Amino acid sequence: MIAGALLFVLLAPFVGVPAVVLLQRLHRRCAAWGAAAAMAAGLAVLAPFVPRVLAGETLVARWQWLPEWGLDFALRLDGLGLLFCGLILGIGLLIVLYAAYYLPEKDRLGRFYAMLLAFAGGMLGVVLAENLLLLVVFWEVTSLSSFLLIAYKYEAREARVAARMALAVTGGGGLALLAGVLLLGQVAGSFDLSEVLARGDVVRAHPLYPVILGLVLLGAFTKSAQFPFHGWLPAAMAALTPVSAYLHSATMVKAGVFLLARLYPVLSGTEAWMVVVGGVGAVTFVYGAYVALRKDDLKGLLAYSTISHLGLVTLLFGLDTRMAAVAAVFHIINHAIFKASLFIAAGIIDHEAGTRDMRRMGGLLRLMPWTGALAIVAAGAMAGVPLLNGFLSKEMFFAETIGHPAFDGAARYLLPVLAVVGGVLSVGYSVRFVHEVFFGGAPRDLPRTPHEPPRWMRLPVDVLVALVLLVGLLPQVMVGPILLSASAAVLQGEVPAFRLAIWHGFTTPLLMSVAAMLGGLLYYRFRHVLFALHARLLPRDGGQMAFERAYRVAELAAMRAMAWLDPRSLPAYLALLVGFVLVLGVWAWRGGAPADLAGPLAWGSVDPLTGFGLLVLAVGAGGTVLLHRRPLVALMLLGVAGLMVSLGFLRFAAPDLALTQLSVEVVTVVLLLLALRYLPQVTAAESGAARRWRDAVLAGLGGLGVAALTFAMLTRPFETISGWQIAHSVPGGGGTNVVNVILVDIRGFDTMGEIAVLAMAALGLHALLQGLRLPPAAGVASAQPGEGLPVMLAMLMRPLLPLALAVSVYIFLRGHNLPGGGFIAGLVTAIALMLQYVAGGIDFARARLRWNYVKVLGAGLGVAVATGLGSWVFGRPFLTSTHGYVDPPVLEKFELASAMGFDLGVYLVVVGTVMLCLTELGAVSRSGRVGG
Amino acid sequence: MALLVSLAVGLLAACGIYLLLRPRVFSVILGLTLLSYAVNALIFLGGRLNATAAPLALPGAQGLADPMPQALVLTAIVIGFGMTAYLVALALRARAETGTDHVDGAEGPEDGR
């Protein structure tokens, strides 16, 4: 029950990805409905489990994936996960609605929602993962999909740069996280969160703890845009506002603090944790708040405010008291709600006014009173104004800074002062946002006169600001239970008693809040003084510029290094490769225990026939080399060598190989002959003598190595590993041709891969030759259609075709028991068809053989897969075969195995591959667009 | 016999390597084909030389030839064709784009002497 539900919640967005792309064809609104359905369905499915989770249960579902590597597909739903699921899906739903209005009418929305859903799915995976490795996998999904989302307007260079930066920073952090998690799993002895969480003591006492902590924190800090990794977040404001509103309020950046929360019981409780997490959080908190005020761009201000608030959450985790962790969770909720509404409001203003530059705005409250009022409330929450949700968590934060156990003496004032300074700065930028946009005179040359947006576009803000108020006014009712269970999940133990109320009496935190309010107003009033001071003392901040510069320098350095290292020449690479393999071979041989080259087995005597065959082989191979500058002759000699190889297979009891080699030889020679039409017929002596000698030495040594290896192998006894296959071939696979049974039955899955490779090679050729026009090389007579065709051959070939096809059917059918099978039959069929082309000319053949060979390929793969899936119907694993005898009238009794269906797939793929290659190559000079 | 067969395989490999290092596309394709003969033969010979082995598991057949290397090599031969075809297409495309059949897409400094 829970297993299915969790799987559904996680998979719904991913199923939605292709669905919205298809739905957009109907109407852009259908895409929106599809995306909304994927999110809403997740919420609906989770709803029944809410009471159990709130009661403190942790629900776990598990599917084995790679148990030997400790990777299970395991999901868990606890308070923390439920909270994040709610944020991801709830705010996601609002974003879906908002984006439908925000994006221009001509955008079909499919691409946007596909990326958004992929991202939401990744986030859900991160928060639901029970297995740490699974968490990292989904972490990467969020990095990649956020890259795509930020680069949605990829025509704009700014968006591309921002996306690249986000990917570089968060992706790099992801790698660090992977390393950290691998170490953590090793140390804790499991990758299961439930077990890892229970072994905090072991992990903290381990000598590798600082390394693990550093790597995991690197992942968390990059994702949550903590100083000094914050640069990507303001740059990512180049993304569409719905994206910013989603990524920078409830999801992407929250993944980092989620990680801190998730691993809190394991990693926290040490001085290192407090110093690093607390320190980075504190710096980020103040730095972000300070920079936010200086931003003229509406979204820029919100971006730095986000950095600052994430710093606050990080700082709270770093304070490392139980109550601070509760405050951190509470602030995660509050920040997600008010920041999402602020981003959406900023997007509405941008949409309506045509600019995000606050210096040009003013007095917008009169023009858009409702949106303005909502945005002011949300900004109040951001500043920590009483009666709004942000106030509550901020006051908890203030309370936690007082009397922290790690600070005593004069230092005990340090944290409260820092908190108030941060509060002052936050109030300052919040006031600027409210004052410059909505009050303060009239707008200055806005591109458009703003007015209220469509009702549905504003609905997300309505809902979110209602939540801001409700949480602010009725905290215990609204978030009490979920905060309790989420905190319990973070702390993995007793949650300190807390009381959510708007009034705690006249306390020190309240005093700090008042001080922050007044200080903030004063700070805003006299900000120009500070700005002037800043301009004089500090350089311009330019995280993005610095990143770009570093990126370019790295790029240039890489190019220089490549130019120096890389000869950019295939022969040079290959020579290096051969040389290296030689060194490896010699090292392996001499490095081990000394052994004689010859083993104990008798060498065996040479019979004259074999000796003669080997001699011809040597002549063929040697001749190919000697005459390689005359390609046509060399090709013929190569054919001789190939023929001898196939005879060799026949000689040494491998009739299947002999047949295959022989038929492949035929098609290869035709293929190369066709290619020769477009390549020089004679080439000059090319390399200098020194180069030729070097190559000859390399080749000689390589050949000697291979010969030595072969000889050493041939003279040593061996125990076959095929005993099982031989024993089961007849009773299990129903065939006496063990080679064929191995191919289509015992190792059918491998063969499936091999025919897929074959099909890919043919499709690759198809793509490469698409639209290619090449004139025949110099010295090649360009034959006119129908001219110079061999009449005798043509007359002979036509009646031969059915005969040849009959032979191939015979070879196919007998394959299971006698030499033959799909591979060979396919080659024979292809040769028979090819001869029609040779004899009748390409136009003649093409007019009669109207096959689309690409489709033949597809049909072959389809048949093979269908045969494999067929065994599922009978409840057996993929590609299990069965067999029986049929006794048709007239014909001889023969055996029919289901593997034959698979072999038919092989047959079709082989025919398709060979014919596609040959016909397309043959047609290169005919037209730009070749058949198939 | 073992020595002679080994030398033949070695010769195939040597010829293949030498042609592989030539600067013209067609030679490289020839070289690759020769090298794949050598490699296929090497794998096949993992079942050892036995001219009298029985190829089929018929009732009463003794001393069956090792089917495993054969099965490996059979698909390797066919895939070898796919690879050669792809290489040929690549070579033709490269010639159309660069106007030369030099493997580096341009006449190298060492060549043409």
HADDOCK unambig.tbl for C-alpha pairs under 7 A between the chains (distance, minus, plus):
assign (segid A and resid 569 and name CA) (segid B and resid 104 and name CA) 5.45 0.50 0.50
assign (segid A and resid 570 and name CA) (segid B and resid 103 and name CA) 6.44 0.50 0.50
assign (segid A and resid 570 and name CA) (segid B and resid 104 and name CA) 6.11 0.50 0.50
assign (segid A and resid 571 and name CA) (segid B and resid 21 and name CA) 4.86 0.50 0.50
assign (segid A and resid 571 and name CA) (segid B and resid 22 and name CA) 6.65 0.50 0.50
assign (segid A and resid 571 and name CA) (segid B and resid 23 and name CA) 6.55 0.50 0.50
assign (segid A and resid 574 and name CA) (segid B and resid 21 and name CA) 6.60 0.50 0.50
assign (segid A and resid 575 and name CA) (segid B and resid 21 and name CA) 6.70 0.50 0.50
assign (segid A and resid 603 and name CA) (segid B and resid 1 and name CA) 5.85 0.50 0.50
assign (segid A and resid 603 and name CA) (segid B and resid 2 and name CA) 5.09 0.50 0.50
assign (segid A and resid 603 and name CA) (segid B and resid 3 and name CA) 6.89 0.50 0.50
assign (segid A and resid 604 and name CA) (segid B and resid 1 and name CA) 5.11 0.50 0.50
assign (segid A and resid 604 and name CA) (segid B and resid 2 and name CA) 6.45 0.50 0.50
assign (segid A and resid 605 and name CA) (segid B and resid 1 and name CA) 5.16 0.50 0.50
assign (segid A and resid 606 and name CA) (segid B and resid 1 and name CA) 4.75 0.50 0.50
assign (segid A and resid 614 and name CA) (segid B and resid 8 and name CA) 6.59 0.50 0.50
assign (segid A and resid 618 and name CA) (segid B and resid 8 and name CA) 6.60 0.50 0.50
assign (segid A and resid 621 and name CA) (segid B and resid 12 and name CA) 6.20 0.50 0.50
assign (segid A and resid 621 and name CA) (segid B and resid 15 and name CA) 6.43 0.50 0.50
assign (segid A and resid 622 and name CA) (segid B and resid 15 and name CA) 6.57 0.50 0.50
assign (segid A and resid 625 and name CA) (segid B and resid 15 and name CA) 6.14 0.50 0.50
assign (segid A and resid 625 and name CA) (segid B and resid 19 and name CA) 6.57 0.50 0.50
assign (segid A and resid 628 and name CA) (segid B and resid 27 and name CA) 6.26 0.50 0.50
assign (segid A and resid 651 and name CA) (segid B and resid 51 and name CA) 6.01 0.50 0.50
assign (segid A and resid 652 and name CA) (segid B and resid 49 and name CA) 6.42 0.50 0.50
assign (segid A and resid 652 and name CA) (segid B and resid 50 and name CA) 5.76 0.50 0.50
assign (segid A and resid 652 and name CA) (segid B and resid 51 and name CA) 4.46 0.50 0.50
assign (segid A and resid 653 and name CA) (segid B and resid 51 and name CA) 6.02 0.50 0.50
assign (segid A and resid 653 and name CA) (segid B and resid 53 and name CA) 5.92 0.50 0.50
assign (segid A and resid 653 and name CA) (segid B and resid 54 and name CA) 6.50 0.50 0.50
assign (segid A and resid 653 and name CA) (segid B and resid 55 and name CA) 5.42 0.50 0.50
assign (segid A and resid 653 and name CA) (segid B and resid 65 and name CA) 6.44 0.50 0.50
assign (segid A and resid 654 and name CA) (segid B and resid 55 and name CA) 6.24 0.50 0.50
assign (segid A and resid 654 and name CA) (segid B and resid 70 and name CA) 6.94 0.50 0.50
assign (segid A and resid 657 and name CA) (segid B and resid 70 and name CA) 6.74 0.50 0.50
assign (segid A and resid 657 and name CA) (segid B and resid 74 and name CA) 5.65 0.50 0.50
assign (segid A and resid 660 and name CA) (segid B and resid 74 and name CA) 6.81 0.50 0.50
assign (segid A and resid 661 and name CA) (segid B and resid 77 and name CA) 6.56 0.50 0.50
assign (segid A and resid 664 and name CA) (segid B and resid 78 and name CA) 6.75 0.50 0.50
assign (segid A and resid 664 and name CA) (segid B and resid 81 and name CA) 6.71 0.50 0.50
assign (segid A and resid 668 and name CA) (segid B and resid 81 and name CA) 6.49 0.50 0.50
assign (segid A and resid 675 and name CA) (segid B and resid 88 and name CA) 6.62 0.50 0.50
assign (segid A and resid 686 and name CA) (segid B and resid 111 and name CA) 4.95 0.50 0.50
assign (segid A and resid 686 and name CA) (segid B and resid 112 and name CA) 4.84 0.50 0.50
assign (segid A and resid 686 and name CA) (segid B and resid 113 and name CA) 6.04 0.50 0.50
assign (segid A and resid 687 and name CA) (segid B and resid 110 and name CA) 6.31 0.50 0.50
assign (segid A and resid 687 and name CA) (segid B and resid 111 and name CA) 4.87 0.50 0.50
assign (segid A and resid 687 and name CA) (segid B and resid 112 and name CA) 6.71 0.50 0.50
assign (segid A and resid 687 and name CA) (segid B and resid 113 and name CA) 6.54 0.50 0.50
assign (segid A and resid 688 and name CA) (segid B and resid 110 and name CA) 6.84 0.50 0.50
assign (segid A and resid 688 and name CA) (segid B and resid 111 and name CA) 6.89 0.50 0.50
assign (segid A and resid 688 and name CA) (segid B and resid 113 and name CA) 6.17 0.50 0.50
assign (segid A and resid 695 and name CA) (segid B and resid 18 and name CA) 5.90 0.50 0.50
assign (segid A and resid 695 and name CA) (segid B and resid 21 and name CA) 6.67 0.50 0.50
assign (segid A and resid 696 and name CA) (segid B and resid 18 and name CA) 6.09 0.50 0.50
assign (segid A and resid 699 and name CA) (segid B and resid 14 and name CA) 4.56 0.50 0.50
assign (segid A and resid 699 and name CA) (segid B and resid 15 and name CA) 6.86 0.50 0.50
assign (segid A and resid 699 and name CA) (segid B and resid 17 and name CA) 5.14 0.50 0.50
assign (segid A and resid 699 and name CA) (segid B and resid 18 and name CA) 5.10 0.50 0.50
assign (segid A and resid 700 and name CA) (segid B and resid 14 and name CA) 5.40 0.50 0.50
assign (segid A and resid 702 and name CA) (segid B and resid 13 and name CA) 6.98 0.50 0.50
assign (segid A and resid 702 and name CA) (segid B and resid 14 and name CA) 5.93 0.50 0.50
assign (segid A and resid 703 and name CA) (segid B and resid 10 and name CA) 4.21 0.50 0.50
assign (segid A and resid 703 and name CA) (segid B and resid 11 and name CA) 5.67 0.50 0.50
assign (segid A and resid 703 and name CA) (segid B and resid 13 and name CA) 5.00 0.50 0.50
assign (segid A and resid 703 and name CA) (segid B and resid 14 and name CA) 4.09 0.50 0.50
assign (segid A and resid 704 and name CA) (segid B and resid 10 and name CA) 5.73 0.50 0.50
assign (segid A and resid 706 and name CA) (segid B and resid 10 and name CA) 5.05 0.50 0.50
assign (segid A and resid 706 and name CA) (segid B and resid 13 and name CA) 6.91 0.50 0.50
assign (segid A and resid 707 and name CA) (segid B and resid 6 and name CA) 4.69 0.50 0.50
assign (segid A and resid 707 and name CA) (segid B and resid 7 and name CA) 5.18 0.50 0.50
assign (segid A and resid 707 and name CA) (segid B and resid 9 and name CA) 6.03 0.50 0.50
assign (segid A and resid 707 and name CA) (segid B and resid 10 and name CA) 4.14 0.50 0.50
assign (segid A and resid 710 and name CA) (segid B and resid 6 and name CA) 5.29 0.50 0.50
assign (segid A and resid 710 and name CA) (segid B and resid 42 and name CA) 6.37 0.50 0.50
assign (segid A and resid 711 and name CA) (segid B and resid 2 and name CA) 6.26 0.50 0.50
assign (segid A and resid 711 and name CA) (segid B and resid 3 and name CA) 6.03 0.50 0.50
assign (segid A and resid 711 and name CA) (segid B and resid 6 and name CA) 5.24 0.50 0.50
assign (segid A and resid 714 and name CA) (segid B and resid 2 and name CA) 6.20 0.50 0.50
assign (segid A and resid 714 and name CA) (segid B and resid 48 and name CA) 5.70 0.50 0.50
assign (segid A and resid 720 and name CA) (segid B and resid 66 and name CA) 6.74 0.50 0.50
assign (segid A and resid 722 and name CA) (segid B and resid 66 and name CA) 6.58 0.50 0.50
assign (segid A and resid 722 and name CA) (segid B and resid 67 and name CA) 6.80 0.50 0.50
assign (segid A and resid 722 and name CA) (segid B and resid 68 and name CA) 5.98 0.50 0.50
assign (segid A and resid 736 and name CA) (segid B and resid 56 and name CA) 5.54 0.50 0.50
assign (segid A and resid 736 and name CA) (segid B and resid 57 and name CA) 4.63 0.50 0.50
assign (segid A and resid 736 and name CA) (segid B and resid 58 and name CA) 5.80 0.50 0.50
assign (segid A and resid 737 and name CA) (segid B and resid 56 and name CA) 5.11 0.50 0.50
assign (segid A and resid 737 and name CA) (segid B and resid 57 and name CA) 6.33 0.50 0.50
assign (segid A and resid 738 and name CA) (segid B and resid 56 and name CA) 6.60 0.50 0.50
assign (segid A and resid 738 and name CA) (segid B and resid 57 and name CA) 6.65 0.50 0.50
assign (segid A and resid 738 and name CA) (segid B and resid 67 and name CA) 6.15 0.50 0.50
assign (segid A and resid 739 and name CA) (segid B and resid 67 and name CA) 5.17 0.50 0.50
assign (segid A and resid 739 and name CA) (segid B and resid 70 and name CA) 6.49 0.50 0.50
assign (segid A and resid 739 and name CA) (segid B and resid 71 and name CA) 5.20 0.50 0.50
assign (segid A and resid 742 and name CA) (segid B and resid 71 and name CA) 6.74 0.50 0.50
assign (segid A and resid 743 and name CA) (segid B and resid 71 and name CA) 6.29 0.50 0.50
assign (segid A and resid 758 and name CA) (segid B and resid 79 and name CA) 5.86 0.50 0.50
assign (segid A and resid 758 and name CA) (segid B and resid 82 and name CA) 5.63 0.50 0.50
assign (segid A and resid 761 and name CA) (segid B and resid 82 and name CA) 5.54 0.50 0.50
assign (segid A and resid 761 and name CA) (segid B and resid 83 and name CA) 6.49 0.50 0.50
assign (segid A and resid 761 and name CA) (segid B and resid 86 and name CA) 5.79 0.50 0.50
assign (segid A and resid 762 and name CA) (segid B and resid 82 and name CA) 6.55 0.50 0.50
assign (segid A and resid 762 and name CA) (segid B and resid 86 and name CA) 6.86 0.50 0.50
assign (segid A and resid 764 and name CA) (segid B and resid 86 and name CA) 6.58 0.50 0.50
assign (segid A and resid 765 and name CA) (segid B and resid 85 and name CA) 6.99 0.50 0.50
assign (segid A and resid 765 and name CA) (segid B and resid 86 and name CA) 5.13 0.50 0.50
assign (segid A and resid 765 and name CA) (segid B and resid 89 and name CA) 5.44 0.50 0.50
assign (segid A and resid 768 and name CA) (segid B and resid 89 and name CA) 6.16 0.50 0.50
assign (segid A and resid 768 and name CA) (segid B and resid 90 and name CA) 6.59 0.50 0.50
assign (segid A and resid 768 and name CA) (segid B and resid 93 and name CA) 6.40 0.50 0.50
assign (segid A and resid 769 and name CA) (segid B and resid 89 and name CA) 6.35 0.50 0.50
assign (segid A and resid 769 and name CA) (segid B and resid 93 and name CA) 6.72 0.50 0.50
assign (segid A and resid 772 and name CA) (segid B and resid 93 and name CA) 6.98 0.50 0.50
assign (segid A and resid 774 and name CA) (segid B and resid 96 and name CA) 6.19 0.50 0.50
assign (segid A and resid 917 and name CA) (segid B and resid 85 and name CA) 6.46 0.50 0.50
